[in-house]
Amino acid sequence: MIDLNGKQFEGTAIFNSGQAGLATNVTISVNKRQVDEPENYPDYKLAVKDSAGAEITQGFYYFTPNPDKDEDYNQKRSTQEVSRVLHLARAVMGADYAFPTNIGSVKEAYDVLFGLVNDNAEGKSFNVFVTYGTTFRPSKYLGIRYFDYIEPADGPTRLRVKNADSMERISADAPIVMDNTPTTPTTPSTPSTENWG
């Protein structure tokens, strides 16, 4: 039997009603890539669900050093990537939580931090900041901001719009309509004096 009033026929909810900015009182979960999933899938996926049941996800990949860059560059980038995950873990564990100090690699840091998030996020509410990308790399899709993106929901928010946040959804330019109506120029055209050769 098919229940035409069932949830599967209700349509799709849009995260935060499609609005960039602060999404309050959301829940989170973390999934680790399974061995039967393709290698190009994220190593971890953060799923954020709003009060309407709409979900948005963010993939996290283990850091891979860039062989074309020097060691200082790669060290800085690996620190940035671990700090993104640490920011998430701090939101879950609390500001006073003492994280392990004997981590041997970036991969191990990811595994430890995402393990803490997975084991402790259930039943907690968070605020997240979502954007349509950045002014340098806009997107037509709503996504979780790259840095400074999550906090516990039980206090005043510190998540604010930053200069590089793209808060409006980009859309394609309107198509040019050609109606083949002849036009008469009002001023004579002047040949260009630029040298293109």
Backbone as numpy.savetxt, mean C-alpha at the origin, in Angstrom:
# Nx Ny Nz CAx CAy CAz Cx Cy Cz
-29.70 -25.96 -3.63 -30.53 -24.77 -3.63 -29.66 -23.52 -3.63
-30.12 -22.51 -4.28 -29.43 -21.22 -4.34 -30.27 -20.19 -3.59
-29.63 -19.52 -2.63 -30.30 -18.45 -1.89 -29.91 -17.13 -2.57
-30.82 -16.55 -3.31 -30.53 -15.31 -4.04 -30.39 -14.10 -3.12
-30.64 -14.30 -1.83 -30.41 -13.24 -0.85 -29.08 -13.43 -0.13
-28.29 -14.41 -0.55 -27.03 -14.74 0.10 -25.96 -13.68 -0.10
-24.96 -13.74 0.79 -23.87 -12.75 0.76 -23.11 -12.75 -0.56
-23.01 -13.90 -1.22 -22.26 -13.96 -2.47 -22.88 -13.12 -3.58
-24.13 -12.66 -3.38 -24.80 -11.84 -4.39 -24.95 -10.38 -3.98
-24.31 -9.99 -2.89 -24.47 -8.62 -2.37 -23.59 -7.60 -3.08
-22.65 -8.00 -3.86 -21.76 -7.05 -4.52 -20.45 -6.94 -3.76
-19.59 -6.11 -4.27 -18.27 -5.96 -3.70 -18.19 -4.69 -2.88
-17.69 -4.80 -1.65 -17.47 -3.62 -0.82 -16.12 -3.00 -1.21
-16.05 -1.70 -1.18 -14.82 -0.98 -1.53 -14.19 -0.47 -0.24
-12.91 -0.78 -0.04 -12.22 -0.42 1.20 -12.32 1.08 1.46
-12.68 1.42 2.69 -12.79 2.80 3.15 -13.66 3.64 2.20
-14.63 3.00 1.59 -15.55 3.63 0.62 -14.79 4.32 -0.51
-13.59 3.83 -0.81 -12.80 4.39 -1.90 -12.11 5.69 -1.56
-12.14 6.08 -0.28 -11.56 7.36 0.14 -10.13 7.17 0.62
-9.22 7.98 0.09 -7.85 8.00 0.59 -7.85 8.72 1.94
-6.92 8.35 2.80 -6.81 8.97 4.11 -6.87 7.95 5.21
-7.35 8.37 6.35 -7.37 7.53 7.54 -8.55 6.56 7.50
-8.27 5.28 7.67 -9.29 4.26 7.83 -9.21 3.81 9.28
-10.29 3.99 10.02 -10.26 3.73 11.46 -10.90 2.39 11.82
-10.45 1.88 12.96 -11.00 0.65 13.54 -11.04 -0.52 12.56
-9.91 -0.75 11.93 -9.79 -1.87 11.01 -9.16 -3.06 11.75
-9.32 -4.24 11.18 -8.65 -5.42 11.72 -7.61 -5.87 10.70
-6.61 -6.59 11.18 -5.54 -7.05 10.29 -5.27 -8.53 10.49
-4.71 -9.13 9.46 -4.21 -10.50 9.53 -3.02 -10.60 8.60
-2.21 -11.60 8.82 -1.00 -11.81 8.02 -1.00 -13.24 7.49
-0.63 -13.38 6.23 -0.50 -14.70 5.63 0.89 -14.83 5.03
1.51 -15.98 5.28 2.82 -16.28 4.70 2.60 -17.05 3.40
3.42 -16.75 2.40 3.32 -17.46 1.12 3.51 -18.95 1.35
2.64 -19.73 0.75 2.69 -21.18 0.89 3.64 -21.77 -0.15
4.16 -22.94 0.13 5.13 -23.57 -0.77 4.54 -23.87 -2.15
3.22 -24.06 -2.24 2.62 -24.36 -3.53 2.22 -23.10 -4.31
2.49 -21.91 -3.75 2.19 -20.66 -4.45 3.40 -20.24 -5.29
3.17 -19.51 -6.37 4.28 -19.09 -7.23 5.34 -18.27 -6.49
6.57 -18.37 -6.96 7.71 -17.68 -6.35 7.56 -16.15 -6.38
6.80 -15.64 -7.35 6.67 -14.18 -7.46 5.59 -13.61 -6.55
4.89 -14.44 -5.80 3.93 -13.96 -4.80 4.71 -13.36 -3.63
4.10 -12.40 -2.92 4.81 -11.82 -1.76 5.12 -12.90 -0.72
6.23 -12.72 -0.01 6.58 -13.66 1.05 5.58 -13.57 2.20
5.08 -12.36 2.46 4.02 -12.15 3.45 3.00 -11.19 2.85
1.75 -11.39 3.25 0.70 -10.49 2.80 -0.07 -9.99 4.02
-0.13 -8.67 4.16 -0.92 -8.03 5.21 -2.31 -7.77 4.65
-3.34 -8.29 5.31 -4.72 -8.05 4.90 -5.36 -7.14 5.93
-5.99 -6.06 5.46 -6.64 -5.08 6.34 -8.11 -5.05 5.97
-8.98 -5.23 6.96 -10.42 -5.27 6.72 -11.10 -4.14 7.47
-11.94 -3.37 6.75 -12.66 -2.26 7.39 -13.99 -2.73 7.97
-14.72 -1.81 8.60 -15.97 -2.17 9.29 -17.06 -2.65 8.33
-16.96 -2.32 7.04 -17.93 -2.78 6.05 -17.57 -4.17 5.50
-16.43 -4.69 5.93 -15.99 -6.00 5.46 -15.13 -5.94 4.22
-14.86 -4.74 3.72 -13.99 -4.60 2.55 -12.53 -4.81 2.98
-11.75 -5.36 2.07 -10.38 -5.71 2.41 -9.41 -5.13 1.40
-8.25 -4.76 1.91 -7.15 -4.29 1.07 -5.91 -5.05 1.54
-5.01 -5.37 0.62 -3.83 -6.14 1.00 -2.56 -5.42 0.58
-1.49 -5.75 1.27 -0.16 -5.21 0.95 0.83 -6.35 1.03
1.59 -6.54 -0.04 2.60 -7.59 -0.05 3.92 -7.11 0.50
4.62 -8.01 1.17 5.97 -7.74 1.69 6.88 -8.85 1.18
7.98 -8.45 0.56 8.95 -9.40 0.02 10.23 -9.35 0.85
10.86 -10.51 1.01 12.18 -10.51 1.64 13.10 -9.60 0.83
13.94 -8.85 1.52 14.84 -7.94 0.83 15.90 -8.74 0.07
16.11 -8.35 -1.18 17.16 -8.93 -2.01 18.13 -7.81 -2.37
19.40 -7.93 -2.01 20.36 -6.87 -2.34 20.46 -6.64 -3.84
20.65 -5.39 -4.21 20.83 -5.02 -5.61 22.31 -5.18 -5.96
22.65 -6.11 -6.86 24.06 -6.35 -7.16 24.75 -5.18 -7.86
23.95 -4.26 -8.41 24.53 -3.09 -9.08 24.82 -1.94 -8.11
24.47 -2.10 -6.85 24.68 -1.04 -5.86 25.73 -1.48 -4.85
26.30 -0.50 -4.14 27.33 -0.83 -3.16 26.71 -1.33 -1.85
27.57 -1.79 -0.97 27.12 -2.38 0.29 26.36 -1.38 1.16
26.82 -0.11 1.19 26.13 0.91 1.99 24.70 1.12 1.52
24.50 1.17 0.22 23.15 1.34 -0.34 22.26 0.17 0.07
22.76 -1.05 -0.12 21.98 -2.23 0.20 21.68 -2.33 1.69
22.62 -1.92 2.53 22.39 -1.93 3.97 21.29 -0.93 4.35
21.33 0.24 3.75 20.31 1.25 4.01 18.93 0.76 3.57
18.85 0.17 2.39 17.57 -0.34 1.88 17.04 -1.48 2.75
17.91 -2.38 3.18 17.44 -3.48 4.02 16.93 -2.96 5.36
17.58 -1.94 5.90 17.12 -1.32 7.15 15.75 -0.68 6.96
15.54 -0.01 5.82 14.24 0.60 5.54 13.14 -0.46 5.46
13.42 -1.56 4.79 12.41 -2.60 4.63 12.08 -3.27 5.96
13.08 -3.54 6.78 12.81 -4.12 8.09 12.04 -3.11 8.95
12.34 -1.83 8.84 11.64 -0.83 9.65 10.16 -0.75 9.28
9.79 -1.01 8.03 8.36 -1.07 7.64 7.65 -2.16 8.41
8.28 -3.33 8.50 7.67 -4.45 9.20 7.69 -4.21 10.71
8.76 -3.61 11.22 8.86 -3.28 12.63 7.77 -2.28 13.04
7.47 -1.33 12.16 6.39 -0.36 12.40 5.06 -1.10 12.60
4.79 -2.07 11.77 3.59 -2.89 11.88 3.59 -3.66 13.21
4.71 -4.30 13.52 4.81 -5.09 14.75 4.66 -4.21 15.99
5.19 -3.00 15.96 5.03 -2.08 17.11 3.57 -1.71 17.32
2.84 -1.53 16.23 1.41 -1.21 16.35 0.67 -2.36 17.02
1.08 -3.57 16.74 0.42 -4.75 17.31 0.88 -5.01 18.74
2.18 -4.95 18.97 2.75 -5.36 20.26 2.76 -4.23 21.30
2.69 -2.98 20.85 2.74 -1.85 21.78 4.12 -1.21 21.81
4.15 0.04 22.17 5.40 0.83 22.15 6.43 0.32 23.16
5.98 -0.33 24.22 6.91 -0.76 25.28 7.44 -2.18 25.09
7.00 -2.86 24.06 7.43 -4.24 23.86 8.92 -4.28 23.51
9.65 -5.19 24.13 11.08 -5.36 23.86 11.25 -6.44 22.79
11.63 -6.03 21.60 11.82 -6.96 20.49 13.15 -7.69 20.65
13.29 -8.86 20.03 14.55 -9.61 20.12 15.73 -8.79 19.61
16.90 -9.04 20.19 18.10 -8.29 19.82 19.14 -9.15 19.12
18.86 -10.42 18.96 19.87 -11.33 18.37 19.42 -11.87 17.02
18.90 -11.02 16.17 18.42 -11.44 14.85 19.61 -11.55 13.90
19.69 -12.66 13.18 20.86 -12.93 12.35 20.78 -12.43 10.91
19.56 -12.14 10.40 19.44 -11.72 9.00 18.14 -10.95 8.80
18.04 -10.31 7.65 16.81 -9.60 7.30 15.66 -10.60 7.18
15.90 -11.73 6.57 14.86 -12.76 6.44 14.37 -13.20 7.80
15.28 -13.44 8.72 14.89 -13.84 10.07 14.10 -12.72 10.76
14.48 -11.47 10.54 13.74 -10.34 11.13 12.30 -10.34 10.62
12.12 -10.53 9.33 10.76 -10.60 8.77 9.97 -11.74 9.43
10.59 -12.92 9.50 9.89 -14.09 10.03 9.49 -13.87 11.49
10.39 -13.32 12.29 10.10 -13.06 13.71 9.00 -12.01 13.85
9.14 -10.90 13.13 8.17 -9.81 13.27 6.79 -10.20 12.75
6.72 -10.83 11.59 5.42 -11.26 11.08 4.82 -12.36 11.95
5.65 -13.19 12.56 5.15 -14.18 13.51 4.49 -13.52 14.71
5.12 -12.46 15.24 4.53 -11.72 16.35 3.20 -11.09 15.96
3.16 -10.51 14.77 1.92 -9.88 14.28 0.83 -10.95 14.15
1.17 -12.06 13.52 0.20 -13.12 13.31 -0.37 -13.65 14.64
0.50 -13.81 15.63 0.09 -14.39 16.91 -0.64 -13.41 17.82
-0.55 -12.09 17.56 -1.06 -11.12 18.52 -2.05 -10.10 17.97
-2.36 -10.11 16.69 -3.24 -9.09 16.11 -4.72 -9.38 16.30
-5.08 -10.63 16.48 -6.50 -10.99 16.58 -7.16 -10.28 17.75
-8.35 -9.72 17.48 -9.12 -9.04 18.51 -8.73 -7.60 18.75
-7.73 -7.12 18.03 -7.28 -5.73 18.18 -7.75 -4.90 16.99
-7.95 -3.60 17.23 -8.33 -2.67 16.16 -7.21 -1.70 15.89
-7.12 -1.26 14.64 -6.04 -0.39 14.21 -6.59 0.72 13.31
-5.80 1.74 13.13 -6.04 2.76 12.11 -4.95 2.58 11.07
-5.30 2.69 9.79 -4.31 2.65 8.72 -4.50 3.87 7.83
-3.44 4.23 7.13 -3.51 5.35 6.20 -3.36 4.80 4.79
-4.35 5.12 3.95 -4.36 4.62 2.57 -4.32 5.79 1.59
-3.67 5.57 0.46 -3.51 6.61 -0.55 -3.69 6.01 -1.94
-3.73 6.90 -2.91 -3.68 6.49 -4.31 -2.24 6.68 -4.80
-1.32 6.06 -4.10 0.09 6.15 -4.45 0.70 7.44 -3.94
1.71 7.90 -4.65 2.39 9.14 -4.28 2.35 10.10 -5.46
2.76 11.32 -5.22 2.81 12.28 -6.31 3.87 11.87 -7.33
4.85 11.06 -6.92 5.89 10.58 -7.84 5.45 9.33 -8.58
4.54 8.57 -7.95 4.08 7.31 -8.54 2.60 7.12 -8.20
1.73 7.89 -8.87 0.30 7.78 -8.57 -0.27 6.44 -9.05
-1.39 6.07 -8.45 -2.04 4.81 -8.79 -3.54 5.02 -8.90
-4.19 4.23 -9.71 -5.64 4.31 -9.78 -6.27 3.40 -8.73
-5.42 2.69 -7.97 -5.91 1.79 -6.93 -5.53 2.31 -5.54
-6.42 2.15 -4.61 -6.17 2.52 -3.22 -5.20 1.51 -2.62
-4.21 2.02 -1.90 -3.22 1.14 -1.29 -2.75 1.67 0.04
-2.13 0.82 0.82 -1.60 1.20 2.12 -0.33 2.01 1.89
-0.22 3.13 2.61 0.97 3.98 2.48 2.22 3.16 2.82
3.33 3.47 2.20 4.55 2.67 2.34 5.18 2.78 3.72
5.30 3.99 4.25 5.85 4.20 5.59 4.81 4.91 6.45
4.91 4.74 7.76 4.04 5.43 8.71 2.57 5.18 8.34
2.17 3.92 8.38 0.88 3.54 7.82 -0.10 2.92 8.80
0.33 2.56 10.01 -0.57 1.87 10.93 -0.31 2.30 12.36
-1.37 2.27 13.17 -1.27 2.59 14.59 -2.41 1.88 15.32
-2.29 1.68 16.64 -3.42 1.15 17.39 -4.58 2.14 17.32
-5.81 1.63 17.34 -6.99 2.50 17.23 -7.38 3.13 18.56
-6.78 2.70 19.64 -7.21 3.15 20.97 -6.45 4.37 21.49
-6.40 5.40 20.70 -5.73 6.63 21.13 -5.82 7.68 20.05
-5.28 8.86 20.33 -5.32 9.90 19.30 -4.45 9.49 18.10
-4.92 9.84 16.92 -4.18 9.45 15.72 -3.02 10.41 15.45
-1.95 9.86 14.92 -0.83 10.68 14.46 -0.64 10.51 12.96
-1.52 9.73 12.33 -1.44 9.51 10.88 -2.06 10.70 10.16
-1.27 11.39 9.39 -1.69 12.60 8.68 -1.24 12.52 7.22
-1.85 13.36 6.40 -1.46 13.47 5.00 -0.03 14.01 4.94
0.79 13.41 4.09 2.16 13.89 3.86 2.24 14.50 2.47
3.25 15.32 2.26 3.38 16.04 0.99 3.36 15.13 -0.23
3.94 13.96 -0.14 4.04 13.07 -1.30 2.81 12.18 -1.49
1.84 12.21 -0.56 0.66 11.36 -0.69 -0.24 11.83 -1.82
-0.67 10.91 -2.64 -1.66 11.21 -3.68 -3.02 10.83 -3.10
-3.84 11.83 -2.84 -5.11 11.62 -2.14 -6.31 11.51 -3.09
-6.10 11.73 -4.36 -7.18 11.64 -5.35 -6.87 10.52 -6.32
-7.90 9.80 -6.70 -7.73 8.73 -7.68 -7.44 9.34 -9.04
-6.41 8.84 -9.70 -6.11 9.34 -11.03 -7.09 8.73 -12.02
-7.38 9.48 -13.04 -8.25 8.96 -14.10 -7.65 9.36 -15.44
-8.02 8.62 -16.44 -7.51 8.90 -17.78 -8.06 10.23 -18.28
-7.30 10.88 -19.14 -7.79 12.10 -19.77 -9.02 11.77 -20.60
-9.89 12.75 -20.73 -11.08 12.55 -21.56 -10.64 12.34 -23.00
-11.33 11.48 -23.72 -10.94 11.24 -25.12 -11.18 12.48 -25.98
-10.34 12.65 -26.97 -10.49 13.76 -27.91 -11.56 13.36 -28.92
-12.53 14.22 -29.11 -13.62 13.94 -30.05 -13.34 14.71 -31.33
-13.25 13.98 -32.41 -13.01 14.60 -33.72 -14.33 14.58 -34.48
-14.81 15.75 -34.87 -16.11 15.78 -35.55 -15.99 16.10 -37.04
-14.76 16.23 -37.56 -14.49 16.48 -38.97 -15.15 17.76 -39.50
-15.47 18.69 -38.62 -16.01 19.97 -39.06 -14.86 20.83 -39.52
-14.92 21.37 -40.75 -13.80 22.21 -41.21 -13.76 23.50 -40.39
-12.55 23.92 -40.12 -12.37 25.17 -39.38 -11.54 26.13 -40.21
-11.76 27.39 -40.00 -10.99 28.42 -40.69 -10.11 29.09 -39.67
-8.79 29.08 -39.87 -7.93 29.75 -38.89 -8.22 31.25 -38.88
-8.15 31.81 -37.68 -8.42 33.25 -37.54 -7.16 34.06 -37.76
-6.01 33.44 -37.61 -4.75 34.14 -37.87 -3.90 33.25 -38.76
-3.13 33.85 -39.63 -2.28 33.01 -40.48 -1.22 32.31 -39.64
-0.91 31.10 -40.05 0.12 30.37 -39.32 1.49 30.85 -39.74
2.41 30.80 -38.80 3.77 31.24 -39.04 4.66 30.01 -39.00
5.50 29.82 -40.01 6.37 28.65 -39.97 7.33 28.73 -38.79
7.67 27.59 -38.25 8.58 27.53 -37.10 9.99 27.88 -37.57
10.70 28.53 -36.68 12.10 28.86 -36.97 13.04 27.95 -36.21
12.49 26.94 -35.52 13.32 26.00 -34.79 14.05 25.10 -35.76
15.26 24.74 -35.42 16.06 23.84 -36.23 15.90 22.44 -35.67
15.26 21.54 -36.40 15.02 20.20 -35.93 16.11 19.23 -36.42
17.05 19.69 -37.14 18.04 18.81 -37.72 19.19 18.64 -36.88
